[in-house]
């Protein structure tokens, strides 16, 4: 099992509304009703170098998302957003940290959207050259889009897979 995992709350949400750009204050602060993950860093404590890396991450995220066909973004009301937040999974253990890289979220107020956690992505993949980092962003976005497409179809295969991976992670810690 890898040391990182894309973790998702159980949930099911038209068009990309500005991929990976700073969205409204709710997105930037990482607040979502029903969110079951733990915030570990505060935005006001982030050093300038991190902010510069987030700007580059936004550019790479935009590039990675440019080729997504419109039909895959159907009913993705909030689009794809990138927050500077570092997020740990609630089951994370300090001996083997479990970062949340992205989530497919639904909310009564914001609809369906994908949130990418730039702080977590930076901690896990920040050492990679831009081209490799862009490939990881593409993989994370495709993973979250799969959750979106499955939710529209009433399928939970990837959710079940994520649950199995989380169980393996927890079993390794015993």
C-alpha positions, 0 to 999 in steps of 0.5 A: 500500500502506498503511503498516500491515498485519495480518501473520500467521504461517502457521497454522490453532485454542470460544468467546470467553473474555473478549474483549480483557481482560487474559488470563493472563501468557503473553498479557500478555507476548506469548509464543507458541511459533513466533511469528515477529515482533519485539518492540520495546517492554518493558512495564515501560518504558511510561509511565502515559499509555499505560496509560490509553490501553490501558484505553480501547482495551480498552473499545472492543475489547470494544464492537467484539467484542460483536456477533460472532455465536457461530457465528463464534467456534466453536473460538476457544479462547483468544478475543480478547485485547489485549496492550499490546505493540508489534510490528513485522513481521520485514520492517519497514524503519525508513524505513517501519515495518510494525506488526503490529496483530493475529494469528490464532494457534494453539498446542498449549497455548492452542489457537486465539486472536486477539491484538491488539497494543494498542501497535501499534494505539495507534501507528498509530491512537491519534490517532483519535477513539473512534468511528473507532478503534472502526471500525478495531478492528472491521476488525482483528477481522474480518480476524483472524476471517476467518483463523480461519474460513478455517482451519476450512474449509481455505482460505488466501485471506486468507493469500495476500492478506496475502503479496501485500501484504507482497511489495508492501511489500518491493518498494516499499522496493527 
